[in-house]
Amino acid sequence: MRHESFRFDGLQVPVEVHGDGEPVIFLPGLGVHPGYYREGMSRLGRHFTVFVPDLSFRTHADLPARVDRYREFAEALAERHAPKAFRAGH
């Protein structure tokens, strides 16, 4: 696993990156720390490159005010990392 970051709407969002292969953008539930999914993402990382942003309220206390831009965030993240990435969420 490695760490990157992504700037969106004034926020610097940490992104966990697992594995190497075809890209997958995994969006955890809003407010959920990506560590909750780490084991599963490590398994997916055996076959894919999985990008998991940290959208937890612990990291971003002001995130609830941006909920209406969640889809826009997802598209911007995918465009930056992998325009043809498969997108999944929880």
HELIX and SHEET records of a PDB file:
HELIX    1   1 PRO A   34  TYR A   37  5                                   4    
HELIX    2   2 ARG A   38  LEU A   44  1                                   7    
HELIX    3   3 LEU A   63  ARG A   69  5                                   7    
HELIX    4   4 TYR A   70  HIS A   81  1                                  12    
SHEET    1   A 5 ARG A   2  PHE A   8  0                                        
SHEET    2   A 5 LEU A  11  HIS A  18 -1                                        
SHEET    3   A 5 PHE A  48  PRO A  53 -1                                        
SHEET    4   A 5 GLU A  22  LEU A  27  1                                        
SHEET    5   A 5 PHE A  86  GLY A  89  1                                        
END                                                                             
